[in-house]
Amino acid sequence: MGFGDAINDAVNKGKEFFEENKEKIDEVLHSEQAEGISDSVLEGAANLAKKVAPGAAEQIDGVRDDVDKAVGTE
């Protein structure tokens, strides 16, 4: 089995896992715990990005808000 075959096998196993568990994954992604974790991670990432690119603060906040809507409960 070559490297490409190993990657394809890993991707296929990941797809199978997702298909078998997508309801549970969706439930976890939209939980209160995920909301708290995602808020902390997104805020930290946004603050770092603003230090690297201070002129893009508004766009960074917009991206953070869009991602935040997709994870958690708020």
C-alpha positions in Angstrom: 0.0 0.0 0.0 1.5 3.3 -1.1 1.2 6.7 0.6 -1.7 7.8 -1.6 -3.6 4.6 -0.8 -3.1 5.2 2.9 -4.4 8.8 2.6 -7.4 7.6 0.6 -8.1 4.9 3.2 -7.9 7.4 6.0 -10.3 9.8 4.2 -12.8 7.0 3.5 -12.7 5.9 7.1 -13.3 9.5 8.2 -16.3 9.7 5.8 -17.7 6.5 7.1 -17.3 7.7 10.7 -19.0 10.9 9.9 -22.0 9.2 8.1 -22.4 6.8 11.0 -22.3 9.5 13.7 -23.6 12.7 12.0 -26.6 13.1 14.2 -24.4 12.9 17.4 -21.8 15.2 15.8 -24.5 17.8 15.0 -25.8 17.5 18.6 -22.4 18.1 20.1 -21.6 21.0 17.7 -24.8 22.7 18.8 -24.4 22.2 22.6 -23.8 24.7 25.4 -20.3 23.2 26.0 -19.4 23.7 22.3 -20.6 27.3 22.5 -18.3 28.1 25.4 -15.3 26.4 23.9 -15.9 27.9 20.5 -16.3 31.4 21.9 -13.0 31.2 23.7 -11.1 29.7 20.7 -12.7 32.1 18.2 -12.0 35.2 20.4 -8.3 34.1 20.8 -7.9 33.5 17.1 -9.5 36.8 16.2 -7.3 38.7 18.7 -4.2 37.1 17.3 -5.3 37.8 13.7 -5.9 41.5 14.7 -2.3 41.7 16.0 -1.0 40.3 12.7 -3.3 42.4 10.5 -4.6 45.3 12.6 -6.1 47.0 9.5 -8.4 44.1 8.9 -10.1 44.1 12.4 -13.6 44.6 10.9 -13.3 41.7 8.5 -11.8 39.5 11.2 -14.7 40.2 13.5 -17.1 39.4 10.6 -15.4 36.0 10.0 -15.4 35.3 13.7 -19.1 36.0 13.9 -20.0 33.9 10.9 -18.1 30.9 12.3 -19.6 31.4 15.7 -23.1 31.1 14.3 -22.3 27.7 12.9 -21.1 26.2 16.2 -22.8 26.1 19.6 -26.2 27.5 20.6 -25.9 31.2 20.0 
